[in-house]
Amino acid sequence: MIHCLQSAAKVNITLRVTRKRDDGYHELRSLFYALPAIESLTIEPDYGHNVKDIISVTGEMIRGRNILEEVLSAARKKRGVDPLRIRLHKVIPPGSGLGGGSGNAAALISWLNSQREENEGIRGEEIGSDVPFFLNAEKWAFVGGRGERVEPLSGIMPPFHVVVVIPSWSMSTARAFSLLTAEYGGFFPMNEEEAEDERNGILSKLHDKTFCGLLPNDFCTVLLKEHPEYADVFSAFRESGSLGWGITGSGSSAFGLFHQNDGFSRMIRSCRHMQWIRKILFVE
């Protein structure tokens, strides 16, 4: 039997880094918005003897270890798991800040956990910082800690149309934090309380469909210095009628929120001359 799964992505509507923790991770305050059904997985158990997992990937290339291998390794430390044939179709390039890999991991974890009756399953934070959000399967959430604290906000927010601009460059999390540390010297612009107040204010504006402009993300300043081209796409979002726009995660993708989809055609026209854009995703 073949199981077909959808894999979500996300954008960070806000993202503040407030401090470096004693465990080496950074304390974050963020507002997440899920982008459903961006990528897909098919899973087929293979019950033959001495058979290894087979993970094939189409679309975007993954270099190095696939996060799905980490999920399977974690699962087998808890219980037996039959070898699997997994086909993953990637739309999102690694290093885009959209949580594509975390969404893939969450889809596989949810499936694995559904295959057993016992309560003990894989926890998202065992695999990656963004995975707990995807396992909650909510559209909106406040996210704190290093990503493990998720407060769902379902039922209170209007839907948005999202345009995601994926540039030709990627940004690893390690490099992004290195640039951020160099920029701020370890003293970040906001503490937890200030970041939460700001986050609540943005949420209130979006709830009322009020113009927000450039959305707060501590990585935006350093990424603009690395790639001034972001300013052009930010202007395109403004001119196309976006309520708010910015950088998602630690980069590299930019995004804009639209209450109606009539800004999509204007965005396409505005971006035609931007040769550095690799992909544009329209998510409704």
C-alpha positions as CSV (number, residue, x, y, z in Angstrom):
1,M,0.0,0.0,0.0
2,I,1.3,3.5,-0.9
3,H,0.6,6.4,1.4
4,C,0.5,9.9,-0.1
5,L,1.2,12.9,2.2
6,Q,1.2,16.6,1.8
7,S,4.1,18.6,3.3
8,A,3.6,22.2,4.5
9,A,6.0,25.2,4.7
10,K,5.8,28.4,6.7
11,V,6.6,32.1,6.7
12,N,7.8,34.0,9.8
13,I,5.5,37.0,10.0
14,T,7.7,38.3,12.8
15,L,11.0,37.0,14.1
16,R,13.1,38.4,16.9
17,V,16.2,36.8,18.4
18,T,16.4,38.0,22.0
19,R,19.4,36.2,23.5
20,K,21.8,33.3,23.2
21,R,20.9,30.6,25.7
22,D,23.2,28.5,27.9
23,D,22.5,25.4,25.8
24,G,24.0,27.2,22.7
25,Y,20.6,27.8,21.0
26,H,19.1,31.2,20.6
27,E,15.9,32.3,22.3
28,L,13.3,33.4,19.6
29,R,9.9,35.1,19.5
30,S,8.1,34.6,16.3
31,L,4.6,34.6,14.6
32,F,4.3,31.7,12.2
33,Y,1.9,31.3,9.3
34,A,1.6,27.9,7.6
35,L,1.7,27.4,3.8
36,P,0.0,24.1,3.2
37,A,0.6,21.5,0.6
38,I,3.8,22.9,-0.8
39,E,5.7,19.6,-1.2
40,S,4.6,15.9,-1.2
41,L,5.8,12.5,0.0
42,T,4.8,9.0,-0.9
43,I,5.6,6.2,1.5
44,E,5.6,2.5,0.7
45,P,6.6,0.0,3.4
46,D,8.9,-2.7,2.1
47,Y,8.5,-6.0,4.0
48,G,11.3,-7.9,2.3
49,H,14.2,-9.2,4.4
50,N,17.6,-7.3,4.5
51,V,16.1,-4.3,2.6
52,K,17.3,-0.8,3.4
53,D,15.3,2.4,3.2
54,I,15.2,4.0,-0.2
55,I,14.6,7.8,-0.3
56,S,14.4,9.3,-3.7
57,V,14.1,13.1,-4.3
58,T,12.7,14.9,-7.4
59,G,12.6,18.6,-8.0
60,E,15.1,20.6,-5.9
61,M,18.3,18.9,-4.9
62,I,19.2,18.1,-1.3
63,R,22.9,18.0,-0.5
64,G,24.2,16.0,2.4
65,R,22.0,14.1,4.9
66,N,18.3,14.2,4.2
67,I,16.2,15.1,7.4
68,L,14.0,12.1,6.6
69,E,17.0,9.9,7.4
70,E,17.2,11.6,10.8
71,V,13.5,10.9,11.5
72,L,13.8,7.2,10.6
73,S,16.9,6.9,12.8
74,A,15.1,8.5,15.7
75,A,12.0,6.3,15.2
76,R,14.1,3.1,15.2
77,K,15.7,4.0,18.5
78,K,12.2,3.8,20.0
79,R,10.7,0.8,18.1
80,G,11.0,-1.3,15.1
81,V,10.1,0.3,11.7
82,D,9.9,-1.6,8.5
83,P,12.2,-0.4,5.7
84,L,10.4,2.3,3.6
85,R,10.5,3.5,0.1
86,I,10.0,7.2,0.2
87,R,9.6,9.5,-2.7
88,L,9.9,13.2,-1.9
89,H,9.0,15.9,-4.4
90,K,10.9,19.1,-3.4
91,V,9.7,22.5,-4.5
92,I,11.6,24.6,-2.0
93,P,15.4,24.9,-2.3
94,P,17.3,24.3,1.0
95,G,18.3,27.6,2.7
96,S,15.1,29.4,1.7
97,G,13.8,30.1,5.3
98,L,10.5,28.4,4.5
99,G,10.9,25.3,6.7
100,G,10.6,22.9,3.8
101,G,12.7,20.2,5.4
102,S,11.0,20.6,8.7
103,G,7.7,20.2,7.0
104,N,8.9,17.0,5.3
105,A,10.1,15.7,8.7
106,A,6.8,16.5,10.4
107,A,4.8,14.8,7.6
108,L,6.9,11.6,8.1
109,I,6.7,11.8,11.9
110,S,2.9,12.1,11.8
111,W,2.7,9.1,9.6
112,L,5.0,7.0,11.7
113,N,3.3,8.0,14.9
114,S,-0.1,7.0,13.4
115,Q,1.2,3.5,12.6
116,R,1.4,2.5,16.3
117,E,-1.0,2.3,19.2
118,E,1.4,3.2,22.0
119,N,1.5,6.8,23.1
120,E,5.3,7.3,22.8
121,G,6.2,8.8,19.5
122,I,8.8,11.1,18.0
123,R,8.8,14.6,19.4
124,G,9.4,17.4,16.9
125,E,12.2,19.1,18.9
126,E,14.2,15.9,18.6
127,I,14.6,16.5,14.9
128,G,14.6,20.3,14.3
129,S,13.5,23.7,15.8
130,D,10.6,24.3,13.3
131,V,9.2,20.7,13.4
132,P,7.0,21.2,16.5
133,F,5.1,23.9,14.7
134,F,4.3,21.7,11.7
135,L,3.3,18.8,14.0
136,N,0.7,21.1,15.6
137,A,-0.9,21.4,12.1
138,E,-2.2,24.9,12.8
139,K,-2.4,27.9,10.4
140,W,-1.2,30.5,12.9
141,A,1.0,30.1,16.0
142,F,3.1,32.1,18.4
143,V,6.5,30.3,18.6
144,G,9.1,30.7,21.3
145,G,12.2,29.1,22.8
146,R,14.3,27.7,20.0
147,G,11.0,26.7,18.3
148,E,9.7,24.0,20.7
149,R,7.1,26.2,22.4
150,V,4.1,26.5,20.1
151,E,0.9,28.4,21.0
152,P,-1.7,27.8,18.2
153,L,-4.0,30.7,17.2
154,S,-6.5,28.9,15.0
155,G,-9.9,30.3,14.5
156,I,-9.1,34.0,15.1
157,M,-7.4,35.2,12.0
158,P,-8.5,35.8,8.4
159,P,-6.9,33.9,5.6
160,F,-4.3,35.6,3.4
161,H,-2.9,35.1,-0.1
162,V,0.9,34.8,0.1
163,V,3.5,35.5,-2.6
164,V,6.9,34.0,-1.9
165,V,10.0,35.2,-3.8
166,I,12.8,32.7,-3.7
167,P,16.1,34.2,-4.8
168,S,19.0,32.6,-6.6
169,W,21.1,32.5,-3.4
170,S,20.5,30.5,-0.3
171,M,21.3,31.3,3.4
172,S,22.4,28.6,5.9
173,T,21.2,29.1,9.4
174,A,24.7,29.0,10.7
175,R,25.9,31.8,8.4
176,A,22.8,33.9,9.1
177,F,23.4,33.7,12.9
178,S,27.1,34.5,12.3
179,L,26.1,37.7,10.4
180,L,23.6,38.6,13.1
181,T,26.2,38.2,15.9
182,A,28.6,40.3,14.0
183,E,25.9,43.0,13.5
184,Y,24.7,43.2,17.1
185,G,27.7,41.8,19.0
186,G,25.5,39.5,21.0
187,F,23.2,42.2,22.2
188,F,20.0,41.9,20.3
189,P,17.5,44.8,19.7
190,M,14.6,43.4,21.8
191,N,14.1,41.3,24.9
192,E,11.4,38.7,25.2
193,E,8.7,41.0,26.6
194,E,9.3,43.7,23.9
195,A,9.3,41.1,21.1
196,E,6.0,39.6,22.4
197,D,4.4,43.1,22.6
198,E,5.5,43.8,19.0
199,R,4.3,40.4,17.8
200,N,0.9,41.0,19.4
201,G,0.7,44.4,17.7
202,I,1.4,42.9,14.3
203,L,-1.1,40.2,14.9
204,S,-3.8,42.7,15.8
205,K,-3.1,44.8,12.7
206,L,-3.4,41.7,10.4
207,H,-6.6,40.6,12.2
208,D,-8.1,44.0,11.2
209,K,-6.5,43.8,7.7
210,T,-4.5,47.0,8.5
211,F,-1.4,48.0,6.5
212,C,1.8,46.8,8.3
213,G,4.6,47.5,5.7
214,L,8.0,45.9,6.4
215,L,7.5,43.2,9.0
216,P,10.0,42.8,11.8
217,N,12.8,40.2,11.4
218,D,16.2,40.7,13.0
219,F,17.9,39.0,10.0
220,C,16.4,41.5,7.5
221,T,19.1,44.1,8.3
222,V,22.0,41.9,7.7
223,L,20.5,40.3,4.6
224,L,19.8,43.6,3.0
225,K,23.5,44.5,3.5
226,E,24.5,41.2,1.8
227,H,21.9,41.5,-1.0
228,P,20.5,45.0,-1.6
229,E,18.2,43.5,-4.2
230,Y,15.7,42.8,-1.5
231,A,14.8,46.5,-1.5
232,D,13.5,46.1,-5.0
233,V,11.2,43.2,-4.2
234,F,10.0,45.0,-1.0
235,S,9.0,48.0,-3.3
236,A,7.2,45.6,-5.6
237,F,5.2,44.2,-2.7
238,R,4.2,47.7,-1.6
239,E,3.2,48.8,-5.1
240,S,1.2,45.6,-5.6
241,G,-1.0,46.3,-2.6
242,S,0.6,43.9,0.0
243,L,-0.5,44.5,3.6
244,G,2.9,43.4,4.9
245,W,6.2,42.0,3.6
246,G,9.5,40.8,4.8
247,I,12.1,38.0,5.1
248,T,11.1,34.6,6.3
249,G,13.2,32.8,8.9
250,S,16.9,33.5,8.6
251,G,16.5,33.9,4.8
252,S,16.7,33.7,1.9
253,S,13.1,34.1,0.8
254,A,11.0,37.2,0.9
255,F,7.2,37.2,1.1
256,G,4.2,39.4,1.0
257,L,0.7,39.1,2.4
258,F,-2.3,40.0,0.4
259,H,-5.9,40.2,1.5
260,Q,-7.1,39.7,-2.0
261,N,-5.4,38.0,-5.0
262,D,-5.7,40.9,-7.4
263,G,-2.1,42.0,-6.5
264,F,-0.6,38.8,-8.0
265,S,-0.5,40.0,-11.6
266,R,1.0,43.3,-10.5
267,M,3.7,41.4,-8.6
268,I,4.6,39.4,-11.7
269,R,4.9,42.5,-13.8
270,S,7.1,44.2,-11.2
271,C,9.4,41.2,-10.9
272,R,10.0,40.6,-14.6
273,H,13.3,42.6,-14.6
274,M,14.6,41.0,-11.4
275,Q,16.9,38.3,-12.9
276,W,18.1,37.2,-9.5
277,I,14.7,35.7,-8.7
278,R,14.7,31.9,-9.0
279,K,11.1,31.1,-8.2
280,I,7.8,32.8,-7.2
281,L,5.3,30.8,-5.2
282,F,1.6,31.9,-5.1
283,V,-0.2,30.3,-2.1
284,E,-3.9,30.8,-1.5
